[in-house]
Amino acid sequence: MNIVSFDNNKMVNYTILDCYTDEPSGLGVPPYIGTYPRYIYGKLISKGYNVTYLSIDDVRLLKKYGNKQPVITEKQRSRIDVINTTKNSEDIVKILENTKKLVVVLGVHTPGKYLSAIPGTLREVQTLVEDIKCEKILTGPAASEFGTQLEGGRKSEAPNKEIWDAIDKNYFDVETFEKIDKYAASGAKLLEQLNFVENRIVELETGSGCYRDIGCSFCVEANKPTSFREQKSVVEETKALMGFGAKHFRLGKQTCIYSYKNGDATELEKLLKPLSELKPLTLHIDNANPARVTKEITELIVKYCTSGNIAAFGVESFDENVVEINNLNSTPETTMKAIKIINEIGAERGENGLPKFLPGINILFGLEGETKKTHEENISYLKRILEEDMLIRRINIRKVVAYPGTELHKRVGDKYVKKNSKYYWKWRNQIRQEIDYEMLRKLVPKDTILRGVVAEVYDGKTTFGRQIGTYPLIVGIKGRLELQKTYDVRITGHMLRSLVGEVNRKV
Ligand code: SF4
């Protein structure tokens, strides 16, 4: 680990450049605001430094567009590379000139598709910061041994050591819960520098590591010992964040919320109850291991969280052979049981128009042992879910990235991705056509009113928006609505994975 060498001169200007992060546990791509920049900010201001927060969109706007938002015509899409600028955008030239230490937060370990943001790649960011004259520190997931990769199925990128003065995921020494407890609440002040803070969702951390002794073959969290953050610290941070205008939260930075404090329901209630008493507009969870799902904890989640909530199950494969070879966390039958429990307790429709709490399923292409039979098994289980009249909120399909350091990387690397990639479009499409579409129609029937949809981007004469929460459904609405405003939307139709709607009411 690097020893933090803070400059003793308190007038040193630090600039945190958020290029966004996406990991198995923890999302920091807008509208999410991740933990890394907040904790670093908290620590630096506690030590008395001047700290400015910039997004990669600010720097792209400066370098690609001369710091003027490009005008988009009615035929064009929103420029999502520069849509998430901060309040500091106008002063960026001065800020960069005065920066003594540039702290770049970057790294994608679970590549996804993003509606209204583009995380930076190392290649892009290194080009953008190369000529900025100051000390440059690379931190966040990209500074770990796993590197970063924005596209599934590709090799991970490693930093160019010539550009960086330091490359360290934990450069600022804010990874242990002891340190996080000290600085997280102060980090809430960073929110002052964001635009549209009321529409951001704040990722909250409750634990780290995985409870399994030997983890899943592909996972960068595997083999990290578990530790849990105390409830008081999470609640104090949430209070501080609400004081700076945050209204939406996700307990997303942990590998399995059902495993909080070793799966002790009383301990989880001590976390969820005070959080719900703060009355945030959104309180959602993220990852859950189907093998850890219990009725008792599911009831607590439904009771204290807000509707539209999802337990994202890292199923990865319904092929028992692949499950075994890759030491995945749950067998297909265990997953089916967990889906049933959550449906029985959470499927009732809640205030925002969606079922209160449902499972979501992650499928990974390219794991060791994958054959055509793997896809057949996936389809067969997914069809069974439909036939048994259970609901799942979304199926997330990704191509695996064999990050260096993982078992998968050691054993087969991207061999299976290469071997089977000729099938992936067909496999994915079959799931989309035969499962997703049917599921979506059951989940959000025509005329459902979805409340609190934020208009995020334009594509020609259509506006795309989402509710704020975990894995929100995308709704296409005819016409160009004012962006970052909130609408109640009546659903009029279904696409394969998204909805069509019309404004019922501007909120
Ligand atoms: S259960 Fe598997 S995927 Fe989940 S954190 Fe542990 S090793 Fe990673």
Residues whose N, C-alpha, C, O or C-beta is under 5 A from the ligand:
A	BS01	SF4	C210 R212 G215 C216 C219 E221 A222 T255 G314 N329
